[in-house]
Amino acid sequence: MPFDNALALYIHWPFCVSKCPYCDFNSHVRASVDQEKWREALLIDLAHEAAVLPGRKLRSIFFGGGTPSLMPPATVAALLDAAERHWGFDEGIEITLEANPSSVEAACFADLAVAGINRVSLGLQALDDAALHFLGRAHDVAEGLGALDIAQSVFPRVSFDLIYARPEQTLAQWEAELRRALSFGTEHLSLYQLTIEPGTRFATEAAAGRLTIPDGDDAADLFEMTRAITAAAGLPAYEISNHARPGAESRHNLAYWRYQTYAGVGPGAHGRRQGLATVRRKKPENWLTAIERNGHGMEAEEPLAPATQASEALLMGLRLREGVDLARIAALAGRGMADIVDLAAVARLPELIRLDGSRLTVSEQGMLLLDAILPEVVRDSAPA
């Protein structure tokens, strides 16, 4: 069983006005959709999940996508009202919505706040117009910063994303961009290195030799500088790519990384509940058909073996600066700590990963090498 009785809810809105060339998320370009039909379908999917996962209160809700800021505020309000009726809200619940920083969507921010959104995550992605064009973004820097101003005026909590390690980006360029980002005073930043994901337009460009991102050494320099600058500014990394003032960490994402129970509704949404991995149908039309036929959008509910749950908890938790309680993970698997992690290998790598009592943590230097460390220390008895 998961380690906490709290519940996190993810609601997926799959539609975008355009597809970014780096994006491999379940997003679909649609000029328009039947908003009433989609609202009712999401409410049905939500009701099904509440029926099979009763007796909990929601600690966080996250509207992701796609571009959920394209949802009418009335739809957001209806979903939040239903979620509160089904489960109830913990005091201080975090309710996040991902938003594109366009002036059209920013015009709805005040109504979204009234609907119940208390945290927004803005996809600024860059503070350079040429970079935004390269990344396929529809906004420019001025429009993005205008949306940020509006967001900070209406939402209690604001975060935004930036993508770095872009082609030919230098340390000096990224340092200037990052320091400018920190000057806006948000409590949280998500800073991602550009990666080439299979099936994206960037993957096609890279395969043809038309796109090259920084190599391992250059990317490592950018990563280390990012962590140093954000820490000095009071927003240290609490996860590999996420930085926050103490107390301003994303409670919803922490639920994933701490391997707590989370429900997912909407096309392609995943969940973890009662030892099951759940996944909804990915294609919007197929999901709608399933809703009409079955009263939910579920594609699969797969039991997770204890060793698999332990492995997922370990691999997710080691992304966090706080690390994991290895004794708790071993109990989840029904094994001893030495059956989960090669303790001798941990002892050989004290500068990268260390065990203090039952708390296993990865150092700053180790975070840079996490993908290489994990195969060295994670036992095969808990496969990824």
N, C-alpha and C positions, 0 to 999 in steps of 0.2 A: 504494500500500500504506500501511497505517497507520504511525505513527512509532515504534512500540515493539513488541517481540515478546511483551510481557506479555499476559496474558489475564484479563479480568474476566467473571464469570458472574452472570447475573441469573435468579432463579427466582421465578415469579409464582404466588401463591396468590390466587385471585380472589374468595374468599368473605368476607362480612362479616355481622355480626348485624343491621346496619341500614345504610341509605344516607344519608350526610351530605348536606345540601342544597347544599353548595358543591362536591361531589366530581364530577369528570368522568373519574376513573380507571376501568379495567376491573374493576369490583367488582359482585358479585351477592349479594343477600340469600338465604341458604339456612338453613333451620332445622337441617338436618343433611346430611352427605354421607357416602358410602361411603369411609371413610378408607383402607382397604386398596386399593380400586380406584384412588383418586387417587394413592396412593404409587407403585403399580406403573406407572401411566401417566406420572408425572413421571420415574421412573427410565428408562423407555423413551425418552422425549423427550431426556433427558440423554445417554443412550448414543448416540443418533443424532448429536447435536451434537458429541460427542467424536470420533466416527468421521470426520466431515467437517472437523474442525479439530484435527488431531493435532500433537504436537511442541511443545507449549507447557506452561508451568506457570501455575497460577492465583495471581494476586496478590490478588484479592479475590472474595468471593461476597456477594451481596445478596439476601435474601429480602424481596420486596415484595408489595404487594397493592392491593386487598383487605386482609385482616388476617391476615398469616402467623403471628402469635402464637396463632391458633386451630389451627395445625397441631400434631398430637401431637409431642412431642419425639422419639419413635421415628422418625417420618417425617423430621424434620430430620436426625437422625443417619444414617439410611439414605442420604439424598441427599448428605450430606457425605462419607460413606464411599465412595460411588460416584464422586463428583467427584474425590476424591483418587486412587482407582484409575485413573481414565481419564486424568487429566492430571498429577497430583502437585501439591503445594502449595509455593509459595515460602516461604522462611523469613519468619516474621512475617506470614503471610497475615491479612488483615482479613476477618472473617465477620460481616456485619451482618444483623439481623432487625428489621423494623418491628413495633412492638407497640402495641396499645391499652393505656392505663394503667388497666385495670380490675383489681379485686382477684382475680377469677377467673383472668385471664391471668397476673397477677403471681405467682400461686401456682405457675406452671410455669416461672418464670424460672430457678430453680436447675437444673432438669432440662434446660432449653435450654442453659445454660452447660456442663453435663456433655456434652451432645450435640456441642458444638463452637462454639457462638455466642460470640464474644468482643467484640462490639459491638452495642448495642441502640439503636434510634431510637424514642423514645416520642412518640406523638401527643397530647401534653398539650393543645395548641392554644390554651388560654387559662388564666389564673389568676384567673378571675372566674366565679362560678357562673351569673350571668345570661347572660354571653357564651357559656358552654358550652351552655346551653340553646338560645340563638339558633343556635349552630353545629350543633345536632343531636347533640351528644355524649352518650353514655350515662353518663359518669362525672361526678362533681363534683370540686371542687378538692381536697378532703381525700383522696378516693380516688386521684386522680391523683398527689398528692405521696407518698402511701403506696407506690404502685407505683414512683415514682422512687427512694424510699429503698431498696426491695428491689433494684431494678436496679443502683444504685450499690454495693450490698453483694455482688453476685454476678458482675457483668460488669466486665472491665478498662476498657472504654470505653463511655461513655454520651453520647447526644445527645438533645435533644428539640425538638419543633416548637412554634412559636407562630404564630398568625394575628393580624395587626394591621391597622390602617386599617379597623376595623369601623364600622358606622353609628354616628354621633354620638360616636365615641371621640375624646377630646381628647389634646393633646400631654402634658398633665400625667398623665392616666390611663395612657397608654402608657408614659411614663417610669417611673412607679411600678411598673407590671407588669414592665417589662423589668429594672429594677434588682432586683426580687425574684427574677426568673428567674436573673440572674447570681449571686445570693447562694447558689445551691445548689451551685455549684462544678463543674458539668459542663464537659467540655473542648470541647464543640461545641454550637452552637445553630443551628437552621434557622428563620429568621424571614421569614415570607411575608406580603406585603400581600394582603388579601382581594380576589380578582378574581371577576367574574361570568362563569362559563364556560357556553357554549351547551349546552343540553340538561339543565341542572341545575334543581333546584327554585328555587334563588335566581334563575336567569335568568327563570323564569316570574314570580316575585315582582317582580323589577326591571321587567319589561316591563309589568306591571300597575300600576306606580307605588307599590308597597308596600315597596320596598327601595331605599335610596340609600346608596352608599358615598362616602367623602370624595372631593372633586374633586381635580384635578391639583395645585393649589397646596398643599392640606392634606396630600395624600398625599406630596408632595415633602418637606414639613417633617417628617413622620413618618419618612420614609426617611433623611433627613440626620441626624436626631437618633439614630436607631437605630445608624447607622454610627459616630457620634461616641462614643456611650456604650459600645458594645461594644469599640471600639478602646481607649478609656481603661481598660477593665476587663481588657485583655489578650487579648481574643478578637476581633481585627480581622476584617473581611469579607475572605475570600479569593475569594468569588464574590458575585454580586449579592445573594443571599438567605442565604448560609451564612457562619458566623462560627466561628472556632476558635482555640485556642491554637496557636502555631507548632509544627508537627509533628503536630497532632491533626486535620488536615483529613481529610475522607472520601476514602480512597484509591479506593474504588469510583466515587464520583461524579467524581473527578478523571480517571478513565479515560474517562468520557464527554466531559468538557469538553476533555481533551487529545487527543481523537479517536484513542484506542487501540482495539484489537480487543476487542469484548465479545460474548459469546454470551447469548442469551435463550431460556429454555425456560418452558413453561407457557402458559396461554391469553393471547393478545394480546401476548406478549413480543416485543420487537424486538431485533435484533442488527446488528452491523457486522463482517463478516469477509471477508477476501480480495477486497475490492472489491465485495462484495454487501451489500445491505440485506435483512435477513431479518425476517419477521413471522409469528408463529403465529396460528392461528385464534382469534378473540376470544371467541366464545361458548363457555362451558365444555362444553356438550353436543356442539357441533361439533368442538371440540378433541379430546374423548374419542373421538368417532367416527373422526377422522383418525388418532389413535394406533392404534386397532384395525385400521383399513384399511391404513395406510401405514407404520406403525412410527415415526411422528413426527407432530407437530402443525403442520407447516409449511403456511402458506397461500401465501406468495410468497417468492421469492428474486430480487431485482431487481438487475442490474448497475448500478453507479454510475459515471457518466462521471468522468474525472479532475477536470474542472472542478467537478462537483457535490461530489465528495469534498473538494476544496479549499475550496469555499464552506462546507460543513458544518463543517470544521475551523476555519475563520476565525470563523464566527458563534458556534460553541460556545466557542472559546478566548477570544474577547474578553469573555466574561462573567467571566473570571478576572482577579484583580488582577495576576497575572504576565503576562497577555497571551499573545501568540503569537510564534513565530519565523516571520516572514513569508517568509524565504528557504526554509524547509522546506515551507511551504504552497505556495509557487510551484513548487518542485520536484515536489510531489505532482501539480500541475496540468500540469506540463510547460510552464510559461510563466514570464515574468519577473515580478518583484514589481510593476512598474508596470502589468502586465496584470491583476493581482489586485485592487490597491487604487489609487485615484486619489491619487497622492502629492501632487499640488498641493492637493487638498482637505484632506488630512491637515495639510499645512503651514499652511493657513488656519485651522486649529482647534487651535492648540497647547495651549490650556487644557483641551481635551476629549480629544484623542487625539494621541499622539506616536509617532514612529518614531526609535528610538535604535539605529543600526546596522541590524540586521534584526529587532529586537524591537519589536513594535507593541503598545502598551498604552493603555488607557483610564483617564483620571484619575478621582479621586473625583467631581468635578463631572460628568464625562462619563458615569459609570455611571447617573446619574439620567436622562440624556438618550440612553441607548444606542440605543433604538428609532428615534430621530430621526437619530442620527449614522450608523448603518450604511448607509442608502440613499445618503447623501452620499459615502461613501468606498469602498464595495464596488463593484467593476466589474461590469457586466452580464454580462461573459464568465464569471463564476462565479456563476450564479443560485442564490438561496436555495432 
